Amino acid sequence: MTIAVIPVPGLPLINPGDDLGQLLGDAIDAARVGLKAGDVVAVCQKVVSKAEGAVVALEEVEASAFAKHLAARTESGKDPRALEVILRETRRIVRMDRGHLICETHHGFVCANAGVDESNGVAPGVVTLLPRDPDASAERLREGLAARFGVTVATVITDTFGRPWREGLVEVALGCAGMDPLLDLRGRADLSGRELHHTVVALADEVAAAAGLVMEKDSAVAAAIVRGVRFTPGTAGATARLVRKPEFDLFR
């Protein structure tokens, strides 16, 4: 298998209400790369959230007593209104230490600050949230791109997560459409003929990580085409398939 990761530059700054699918198609046309059947289009979460209006102006937020308490404990003097937004996006605080919040979001993702981001917002003092339904967001983009270019494609919504026990950040799939996010190798044999019993690959996460190589934070590239991935068409989405169920979570 040979994989090509093709950056899609040219997306303008996205604001709430913008037609992201139209703008993304325009950028693909302008880059003269087109789309081929079986391509996976990876799009960073932030532009999706902005287009969908998943943003909050801090001037409209009243911080709770608990948010103010947390702000007082942070070394950097974090805005208690931003912490209030984080708490609203949180189903469960997984870990809270030295001013850091690791939260489980209402989607079931476990990440820093419930995915609330204060950088590169639509305006100063406006924070960006995760999309309400990343899989639905991916499906809308997939439908629009497939109709425009006349080919069957898959889409992945990416975001940057930290990892327990590992340094550094990596892109993961928040949402996906048109592909099964898991590649189940159970039942196959390894090189020595031994049957695999537990190997299930997070294929959508691998696609997201590959796309991240050309979507650096200061590059103004918010989308990439990952070409050559062998995936199984599917409709389950990333939330249903990639978020581990509590009964199988040994660390909960």
Phi, psi and omega in degrees: 000129175248127183249134173245133177246114189246114179293148176244092178280174170098357174292131177286172173298129187266138177235158179306134179094348178294147177275092186296321180300317178296314181295322179293317176299319178299318181293322178295318177297316182295328179282350177058038177253336180062183174234140176247155177304131180092356175294151171245123179261118179260132182229133183288146185303324189296319180290328176295313181298317180299313182299325182275358179078021178277064182225154180223128174277123184296334180295343179263004185254133173256117183287137177282170178298322180293319178298319178295322178297316179295319180299323180292339182268350182275141182289331184269002180066051183298142180298121181299335177291323176294320177296325177297318178297318178301315180297324179292332181271002188256131171273323184206133172278114183280318181205139180220114184202136176053038177084002180258141179239119171253120191235152167264123181280174178293341176283335187109358177287144174249117186201170179291135172057027179054026178079002179286128188237130180262355183264150175052043178281180180288339178196160176302138179081010178242124180261155181251134179260170171288153175302148181295322180220087185300328179293320177294323177299316179297321181293320178297318178294319180299314181299316181295317181291320179297319179292320183290317187260353175070027179226159177275120180229168172241160179227149178226131173264122187252154171211162183262121179239150166278174182224134176296140178070005180226137175281156176089160181253158179212150177282138176231168180268115172280323181213156174206159179211144177086357181214150171286122183289349179246143174248106186272110181261004180296137183097340175281170179251147174278188185297333180267003179091001180283132183288136178277134183244340188230356189278106174233116187270134176279080189297320180296324176294322179294322176297316180299317180296320178297315179298327180299338179296334181247008181241052181295154190298332182254016185267348185062020174256114185251005180209155178209153175256125176254112189249135176105001180285131175268106180234161176265127177303141181197165183235003187291327181085167185283322184297315182291328189258332186259337178281118184291134180291144184306324183291345178253004184266109182283351185251002182281000000 
